[in-house]
Every structure is written in C-alpha cells, then in structure tokens.
Amino acid sequence: MLPEEIKISEFDYELPDERIALYPLEPRDSSKLLRLQGGSIGHHHFRDLPELLPAETMLLFNQTKVIEARLKIVKESGAQIEIFLLEPTFPFSSVIRTMGVSDKVHWKAMIGNKKRWKIEDMIEWNGISFSWVDREKDIISIEWKDSRLFAELLAEIGNMPIPPYIKRSANEKDREVYQTVYANEEGSVAAPTAGLHFTDEVLSQLDHKGFKKEFITLHVGAGTFKPVSAENALEHEMHAEKMFFSRQNIVNIIQHQGPIIPVGTTAMRSLESLYWFGVGLLQNRITDFSISQYFPYEQEAGFAKEASLAAVLEYMDSHQLENLEGSTSIYIVPGYRFRICNGIITNFHQPKSTLLLLISALIGESWKTVYKVAMERAYRFLSFGDSSLLLP
C-alpha cells in the first residue's frame, strides 16, 4: 500500500567523502559482507557468502555489460566536450544491435560543456564526425568512414562511465574492475555493482553447494544516479530501463520452492516487474511488458507467484517468444510488498536515493541500524564499496 507521503529527509545520513570507495579491493571477494538476518547483524567477508545463504536459495544475477559510454572529444578551438552516451536512437534503439553498426549512429546523450558546441558545429576528432541531430533533446550523430564496428570504436576512444560521486578519472583498470565477471550482454552505462564482488571461485563454491543461479538482463541507465530532489519522494519521476528474460528463466523461477535472492537492486526490480506483468495480464490491465512506476500500487490483492508467471509464459507462447523484452520504471518504496524476492545482496547506497528507499521497503527501519553499524565498523560505501546480505 502506498502512503500519502514519504519524506526523503528521513532517508538521509552523513556520508563523509573518505568513506566513499574510490577503488575496489583486490581480490574482489575480499570485501566485507554485513549479514542482516532476523534482526541480527553479523560481519564477514564476501568470500564467505556460500556459507551464509539460506538453504535452497536461488540467486538471480544481472548479466548486463557496461559499455565505454563516456567520450572526451576536443574541438579545433581546443574546447573539450564530454559526451555520456545514454541510449541509441538510430538505426536501432537496441544497444546490442547498434554495437554492430559500421558507419553512423545517433545517440541520446548527456553533454558536458554543451555551451561550447553550437548547433551548426560539426566536430572532427580522430577521424570521427560528431554533429547535432536535435540539440534540445541532446541527440547527437556519430559518423566514421572506416569499417570498424561501433563496439570497436568505443573500445578505442571511450572510457568506462564510473559513477559521478567517485571523484577521479576513469583509468584502464576500470575496464576490468567496473564489470562483473559474468557480464555478457552489452547495454549498460552503469554497472550492477552488487555483482562486482563475485569471483569465479565464489561462483564455483555456490555450484558446489548446490545453489541455483539464474542470469537475466536489465540494462542500467544513468537515471540510477538521479537524486530525489522533492521532499515528498512520491513526486520523484523514475527512469525506465530495459530488461530481458528467457523462457527458461521463468520456468525455473516458477519451479523453485526455496528463497529467491537477487544480486542487486536491478535484479530485484526486474523480478518484481516480471511478477506485475503477469498480474496485469491476468487482470487485463496491460498488453505489453511495460511497468509504470506506480502500477503495483494500483492493483487489488495480488496473485500467487506461480499464477502470475504462468500468465507470462502463456503470453510468450501465444506470441511465439523464447525471450521476453520489457521496460520498467517500477518504484519500490516503503509500503511495497515483495512478491518474489526474499532478500537481497547489495552495496551501501547514497543518502536520499531511490535505492535506499528500496532497501527500506525490504527491511523497514532496520536500514538505519544497518547503516549506522556499517559506518561504525568502517565499511566502504557505494559502487566500489563493501557488500551486505539482507534477509528480512
């Protein structure tokens, strides 16, 4: 049930700059891991995760891969223009398909020093032409003459888009460390950072102990960093993100009887959105996989997970789909009732953020204790920081 007001000021805490991790630890699984279970807090390392999960757990991973979306180009005048690619608009809206283009693409982007790039200016830089398609909507054209694929072009001239609150420049090492070891589907401009702690060794131990793993895709957008500026958090406009499930993903989730724990907020938002798509189908409220931010709060009593996901499978069968593509703007805030997820593996999030609201929706006021203890025990915060296993 959605409350009338959520005061974002109640989701604030003091985060000193020195507690924001600028670099990840090596090896990845040496980071700290705080476990909250049944109101009790324990302190571990991430490599201990296979010993800490509830029996019969299924983990759900987001296998999206971060693209080198940040470009720094220089005009003949010497003015530097920074381009942060957000989503392609031509010739495809799909990032994966756009990566295979070999001549010209259009992208919606955030532009740094935009005032120095006039509407009539074409910038020639390193044999590549940059020009405006729509300056008001921040859509640019990128054109090149050789036979390189756009993916190859980005690998040569782009930088990893590390988060804006990490006050340093991206370096060559970030191409490796700002990417999960299981990243597989190009399309994100931000990493699903809860997964950065996993190593091949931890994944192997999970297999050895019989834990189930499912890999889905949600392409993380820059909107994930958008702060909640309104005092009433319910006035915040959520960003839409694309997600992908295979038919086998859904069959396995239906059949699984134990806890389902997503790795990160993106995986959690994907799972819960999948459930609400099924509910929308059962109630004849929606006809395509697009979940608006308040859709879950507009429904009557929900259906069982199995019934909802069975409706999704029926939809896929009727449309002859082996893979399901959708978009979600779901806004998980206190008052939300989780339908599939039984916990989460996640990092420590920014004050007054939508991600902190999501954590509060899962564990209630306990978030304050968790963050207070993490601060006292010198945990490292945000994308390259330490981890938590939260089991309400």
N, C-alpha and C positions, 0 to 999 in steps of 0.2 A: 504494500500500500504506500502510495506517495504522500509524504507530508505536505502541508501547505507551504512551508518554508524550510530551507536548510541554510543556516548562517555559515558562510565559508570561513568566517573569522574563528569559528570553533574547531577548525581543522588546520590550525596554524601551530607551528612550533619553531623554536630557534634552531637554525641550522648554520653553524659557523662555516666559513669558507674552507677551513682546514679539515673539516670532516667530509668534504666532497672529494671522492676519489678521482684523481686525475689520470691514473693509470691502473690497469687491472693487476692483480697479483699473478705471479707465475710459480708453479703451475696453476691453472685456473681453479682446480678443485681444492686449493689451499685456503680459499676464502673462508671466513667464518660463516656459520649457519646457526641462526637462532630458531629453535623449535618452540612453538606455542601449541600445547595440546591439553584440552580440558582445563584451561586456565593456568596451567603450569608452564613455566619457561625453562628451557634448557639451552646450553651453549655447546656447540660442536663445530666441526669443520665440514665443508661441503662434501668431501670425500666419504663422510660417514652416512650420507643420505640413504644408501641401500639398507642400512641397519635401522633407520629411523622411520621409514614409511610404514603405514598400517598394512597388515596382511591383505593380500589380494588386490592391491592398488593397481589401477591403470593410470599411467602418466600420459598426458596429451601435450605434444610439442608443436610449436610453430616453426616450420622449416623454411620460412621466408629468408631470402638472402639480400643483404644490403648492397645497393649499387653505389658507385663512386659519384654521388649526386651533387657534390659541391665543386664548382668550377671557378677559378680566378683567372680572368682574362684582362688584357691590357690594351687600351686604345692607343692609336698613334700619338695622341697628345700626352700619353703617359698615365692617364687616369685609369685606375683599377676598378673593374666591375666584378662583383661577386654574384654568381648565379647558383641558386639552390633549386635543383630540379625537383618538382613535386609529382607531376603526373603527365603522361603524354596525351596529346590531343589529335595528332596526325602522324603517320597514316593510320595508326591504331590507337585505341585507348588502353590496350593491354601493354604493360611494361615488357613482358616476355617477348611478345611479337615485335615490339619496337626495337628491342635489342638486336634483332636480325636485319634491320634496315641498313642499306649501304649508300644512301645519297642525301636524304633530307628528312628531318623530323621536326615536329612542333611540340613544345612542352609548356605547360603552366609552371611558373617558377616564382620564387622569391628573389628579388633583385636588390643587391646591396649597392649603394652609390648610384641609384637609379636616376638621380637628377643630372648626372653627367652623361647619360645615354639618351640622346634626343630621339624623337620618333623617326626622323629621317636618316639616322646614322646606321650604316652597316659597318660592323666591326670585323676586320680581317685579322685573324690571330692564329699563328701556327698552321696556316693553310686551311683554316676553317672560317666560314662566314656566319656571323651572328646578326640577326636583324629582328625587328619587331613584327609580330603578326597582329597583336592587339595590346597596346601599351596600357590601356585602362584595366584590362583583365590579366595583365602580366603573362601574356603568351608570347613566346619567342620562337624564332626559326633557327635551326642549326643545320648548315649545309656544308658538304665536303665533296671533293672531286674524285678521290681515290676509291679503292674497292673495299676499304675497311668496313667491318660491321660496326654499328653504333656501340655495341658492347666492347669491341676492341678500342674504339675511340675513347670511351670513358675510362677504360683501364689505363690508357696512356696519359690523359690530361686531367682526369678527375681526382678528387680527394674524398676520403670517407667522411660522411656527414656526422661527425661526432656531435653530441648534444651541445646546445648553446651555453649551458651552465658549466661546461668543462672549459675553463679559461686557459686554453692552449691551442696551438695549431695542430691539425691532424698531421701524422707522420706516416712513413712507410709501414711501420709496425702495426698501425691501426687497421690496415687492410686485412690482417690476420686476426687481431685480438678483438676487433669490433664486429665479429662474425661468429655465430655459433659453429661448433664442429660438425653439426648436422645440417647446416644451411644448404638449401638445394634449389629454391625457386626464386629467381631474381625479381625484385619489385619493391623493396622497402627503402625508405630514406631515413629510417632509424632502426636500430637492432631491437629484437625482442630480448632485452638484456637479462631477464631471469635465466635464460638458457646459456649465457656466457660462461657459467661456472662448470658446465658439464664437460668432461673429458671422455675420450674413448674408453678409458679404464672404468670410469663410473658407469657408463652405459653398458659396458660388458658385465659389471657386477650386478646391475639391475636385471640383465638377461639371466645371469647365473642363478639369481634368487627367484626367478620366475615371474617378475613383474611384467605386466603387459605395457606396450608402448604403442601409441598412435601418433602419426605425423600428419598434421593439417597445415594449411597456409592462410595467414592473414598478413597482407602487405601493410606494414606500419607507415602511417603518414606523419608529416611534420606537425599535424594538429595534436599529436600526443603531448607536445610540449606547450600547447596553448594554455596559459594560466586562466583560472576562474577569476574574472575581474569584477563580476557582480557580487554584492554582499549576499543576496539570495542566490545560492548556487543553482537553483532550478531555472534561473534565467540564462544560464550558460548554454551556448549552442555547440553541440557535439559535432565532431568531424565524422565523415563517412570513410570507411575503409573496406577494401575488397577482401573476400575470404573464399576459400576453396576446400571442399570436402570430396573425398572419393566415396563411391557407394560402399566399399568395404569398410571405410572408417565408420560409417553409420551403422552398418550391420554389427560390427564389433562392439560399438558403444551400447547398442540395444542389448546384446547378449551378455555384456559384462555385469556381474552381480556385486562386485566389490566397490570400494571407493574409487571415484574418478577425480584425479587431481591435475589441474592444468599447470603447465610450466609457464607462468607469467600472466599478466593481465590481458594480453592479446589473445592467448589461447582460451582464457576464461570467457572473454567477451564473445569469442567465436562459438564456443559450446553453448552458452546461454542463448545466443541469437539463433542457433540451429533449432533449439527447443521451441522458441517462439515462432519460428517459421512454420513448424508443424502445427502449433496451436492455431495460427492464422489460417492454415489450410483447413483444419477441422471445423473452424467456425465460419469459413467462407469470408474471412475478413481481408485476406490478401491472396494474390495470384502469382506473385513472384518473390524471390528471396531478397527482400529489401526490408530491413528492420529499422524503423524510425526510433528516435531516442526515447520516446515515452510509450511506445507500443506495449511493452509488458505491463505497464500500469493501467492500461485502458481495458484489460481483459477481465472477464469473470473468472471464477475458480478454474485453475488450470487442469490440465490432463496429466496422466502419468507419463513419465519419460518415454516408456515403450510405445504408448499410443501416439504421442506426438511424432516420434521419429519414424514410426511405421507409416504415418501420413506423408512424411518427407520421402520415404522410399517409394511409396505409391506414386507420388508426383514425379519422381525420377523415372520410374517405369513407364508412366504414361507419356513422358516426353523423351523416352529412349536416351536417358542420360546415364553415363557411368561416373561422371564427375559433376559436382554441383558448384556453381559460382554464384556468389551473392555479395551484398554490401550491408554493412551495419553501422548505425550511429547509436547503438544501444548505450544508455546512460545508467550505470549501476550505482545507485546511491543508497544511503541508509533508508530502510523500509523495503528494499528489494528482497524477494525470496528466491534463493537459488534453487534451480530445478534439476541441474545435472551435476554441478561441481560440489565436491565435499571438502575442499580445502584449496590451498594454492602454494606454489613455490614462487617467491617473488623477492625483489630487492626492496630497499627502503626508499620511499618516494618523496618528492618535493612537498613542502608545506602548501596547503591551499590548492591542491591539484585534484583533478578528476580521479587520478589513480589512488590517492589517499581516501577519497570518498568511497571508491570501490572496496578498499580494504576494510573500511569501517562498516560497510554493508555486510561484509563476511563475518567479522569478529566483534562488531559493536564497539563499545567504549574501550575495549581491551587494547585497541590500537595505541591509545595514549600510554599505557603501561609498556607495551612492546617497544615503542619508540624511545621512551624515557630510559628503559633498561639498555637498549642498544646504544644510546648516547653515552650512558654511564660506563658501559663496557667497551668503549672505543671502537664500535663497529664503523665501517666505512660506508658512506651513503651514496645513493643514486647509481647511475648506469654501470660504472666500473667498481662499485662498492660490494659489500657483503650481501648475504642472502638470508632468507627466512623460509621456514616451513610452517604455515599457519593452518592449524586444524581446529576449527571451532567446536 
